[in-house]
Amino acid sequence: MNRVNSLTQAYSQAPWRKQLQWIGLFLLLLIMVALVAGIYLSVTARAATIGRQVQGIYVEMEKVERNIEDLQTQLAYLTSNTVIEERAAELGFQPVNPDQMIYVEVPGYKRPEQATLGSIPGKAMPSEPVLAPEYTQSLFDWLRERVFEPAAPLLVEMRP
């Protein structure tokens, strides 16, 4: 028994060493928590900064859109019938009666053809699928064809 006590006493650690180990583990845990919190704060700060930049960009976009709408309003006003008539009168233009108009025929001039916006009447849409069968085949069909029934085409060919 004396020998067992001496062995356990030789391999057991002093109480101050155990306390130092616990303090070291606590400090290591504290440092790890501080690192995680620092990384979290850094990422959060960057996300907030970028979020503010995005908000600023949206404000700029709204200002530009408002400016475009103002310019379109000014253009609509300047090209309105009343303003055009006033400007034409200031420049000395006068309204023309249809009897006073002179039409000039230009040889070789072809009137532009009217654009066809829809399909030609009477022409039927093709009833065939636009995609090749390889692109319309499902994964399950392909597996059944390639894996589960690989010899099916050979059986059909061999029958008389």
MODELLER restraints for C-alpha pairs under 7 A, 6 or more apart:
rsr = mdl.restraints
at = mdl.atoms
